[in-house]
Amino acid sequence: MRKYEVVAEYPHDPRALTQGLTYANGSFYESVDVDGQASIRKVEINTGRVIRQHALDRRFLGEGLTEWRGQLIQLTPMRTRQNVVRSLILDNLKAMGAPFVPRDSGVRYDIDSLRPVSTFGYNTEGWGLTHDGHRLIKSDGTSILRFLNPDTLKWQAQIAVVEAGVGIRWLNELEYINGEVYANIWRQDRIAIIQLNSGQVAGWIDLSPLRSRMIPPPKDAEGLGAYGKAVANGIAYDPVGRRLFVTGKNWSRVFEIRLRS
């Protein structure tokens, strides 16, 4: 388990069910759900103030989020009940020989205005999203990381994430940092550090001690079951300042942490 120290703490909206977090141009951009309303936000780091926000249609969730060349890319799958119906329809279309129809969708935004620029589709679940400067990297809750063309969003390749020969499932929110992918594990307060060239887990970060620094402690969102568990979820990295930020669902703080050698 990798040791770390807390460098700083920043305010975070405790109502926000954080699904995706990224850093760009001195601000946080966050994909969240608050009281059943998903949105994308631009957030001032030092105050936690929401500078700008764009709400999604209530049929959609806001999931993984990353910045790519002046745009934000957000995964926006349909909420569970609608998605079950949609999957049945698409399965029937496939059986009838219909051409590819994406199961879920995502949105590109202008990073300054948060104005939607275009939409796209993909055919596996969308949980977390990041990039390595060349390809988008997407998780879908399995042990597989998929590489996508950032312009077309088409599948290019994939790797299996393993530790001691065993696949590591429930990969969620992602962040690429210096040749490795940091991945939250769904319903856990752990981050897996994954070597991107091999898929091997190089280490773990245990974020559970951070809970004692938040008073009152994070509270599960009512009525959302496992989806609303107040677990660690949200990783962002400032490559210029070499700052690593972490938070969680309904956490009242974003923590800047520094890993020890």
N, C-alpha and C positions, 0 to 999 in steps of 0.2 A: 504494500500500500504506500503510495507516494505521500510524503509529508509536505505540508504547506503552511504558510503564515498568512493571516489576514492583513492586507496592506491598508484597505479603506472600506468603508461602508457607505452606501448611497440609498436614499429613499426609494421605495418601490410600492406601487399601488397594490395593497393587500387584497383587493377584489379581483385582480387580474389573474386569470388562469393562463399562465404563460405557456405558449406552445412553440414559439420560435423567437430567438433573440439574435441580433447582429449589431455590430458597431461600424459606423461609417461617418466620416466628416465631423467627428467630434460629438456625435449623438448616438443614442441607442435607437434602434428600430425594432419593434416588438409585435409579434403576432399573438393576439390574446383573445380570450373569451370572457365576457363579464355579463353575468345574469342571462346567459343564452344568446348574447349578441357578440358575434365575432367581429374583430376589426384589426386594422394595421395602424400602428402608432409611431410617431416620432417623439422621443422622450429626452428631455434635458437631463444629463447624467447627474449633476450635482444636486438637483432639487427633486427629481422624479416627476417634474411637471410635464404633462402631455402638451407638446407644442402644436402638433397637428394629428388628425385622425381621420381615417376613412372606414366607415362601417360596411360590413358585408351583408348581403341578403341573408336573412335568418335561416334559410335552408342550408347554409354552408358553414363549415368550421374554418377557422384560421389555424393552419398547422405550420410546417417548416418555412423558414424565411432566410433569404440571403441577399446580399448586394452583388450586382453584376454590371460593371461598366455604366454606372450612372442610373441604373434601374434597380428596383427591388423585385424579387421573384418570390411569390408566396404560394404555397400549396393550399388549395381550398376544397377539400373533399366534402361531399354531401354528408349531412348528419345521418346517424345510423339508420333510422327508420326509412328515410327516403332512399338511402343507399341500398338497402335490402331490395326494395321494389325495383330500383334502377338496375341492380345486378341481375335480377330475374329477367327483366326485359332484354338486357344485353345478351344474356345466355341464349335466349330464344332467337334473337337476331343472328347470333353466331351460328346456331344450329341450322338456320335457314340459308347460310352462306353469305350473310351480309358482310360488307367491308368493315375494316377496323373502326370501332366506335369507342372513344375513350371512356373508361369507367369513372374517372374523376377529372377535376380541372384545377387549373392554377391561374394566377393573375400576375402580369407584369405592371409595375407602377413607375411613374416618374418619381425619382427619389426626392425632389424638392417639393412638389405639390401633393404627392401621394395620389395623383390622378391615375386611374387605371388606363394603361396604354393598349394592352391586348390580353387575350386569354389563350390557354393551351390545354391540351388533354394528355393524360397518361393512363396506363392500364394496370398499374399495381398500386397498392395503397401508398399514400404519401404521408410520412410522419415528420422526418427531419430533412433539412436541406442545407448544403454548404457548397464550396467549390475550392479547387486547388490552383486556380488561376488559368486553367485550361478546360476543365470539365466540371459540370455540376455533379454533386454526390448526394444521393438520396437514400434514406432509410425507409423501410416499410413495416417495421415491427418484427421482422425476421432476423436471421443472422447474416443477411446479405446486404451489402452496400452496392448500389447500382450507379454507374457513371453515365451521364447524359450529355448530349451535345447542348451547350448553353444557348445556341441560337434556335435549334429546331426542337429541343427537348426529347429527341429520340435516343433510345437506349444504345450505348456503345459497348459497354463491358460491365463486369461485376466481379466482386470478390466475396468470399465467405470469411466471416470474422470468427476466429477460433482461439481458444486457450487450451494448451495441453491436448490438442486434438479434438476438443469439444466445441461445438458451435455456441456462440454467445447470442442468445435471442433477445428480443424486445429492445433493439437499438432504436433510439428515439431522436431527440434534438441533437444536431451535429454542429461541430466547428472544426475547420481545418487549421492546423497550426504547425508550420515547419515540418512538413512531410508526414504528419500524423493527423488522425481524425479523433477528436474527443467526442464521445457519445454518452449522453444520458441514457440510463436504463429505465424503462417504464416501470413505475411503481416502486422505484428504489432511489436511495439518496447517493448513488454511486455513479461515477464517470469512468468509462473504459477509455484507455489511451491505445489507439489502434495504429499499427504500422501500415501505412497505406500501400506500400509495395508488396506486402505479404499477407495482410489481413490478420496477422498475429497481434494479440493483446500484449502490449509492452508494460502495462501497469494499470493501477486503479487509483482513483481519488475518492475518498470517503467524505462526503459533505454533511453527514449527519451531525457532527459537532457544531455546525453553524446554527442549528435549531436553537441552542441555548442562548444565542446572542439576540434572538428575536422575542420581545415581550409585548403582547401575548404571542405564544407560538402560532405558527401557521395552522389554519383550520380548514378541514376538508370542505369542499363545496357541497351543499346539501342537494340530494336528489340526482346526483350525477354518477354515483357508484365509483368504479375504479377510475373513470375518466377524471373525476373531480378530486382525487387524492392530492393532498398538498405536499407533493414530493418535489425534490430538486428537478428542475427542468428549465434550461436556458443557459447557454454558454456563448460568450462573445469575446473576441480578441482584437486588441488594438495593436497591429503589427509595428507601427512606428514607435509607440511608447512601450511596447512589449508588455501590455497589461492584459491580464486574464480576468474576466468577469463571470460570475455565476449567480443564478437566482433559482427560484422555484415557483410552482403554482401557488398563488395566494401568499407568497412570501412578502414580508414588509421591507425587505432589504435586498439590494444587489451587493454582492461582496466582490471586491477586488482581491484576488489571492495570488501569492507567488509560490511556485513549487520550489522545494529545496532539492539540491543536488543529491 
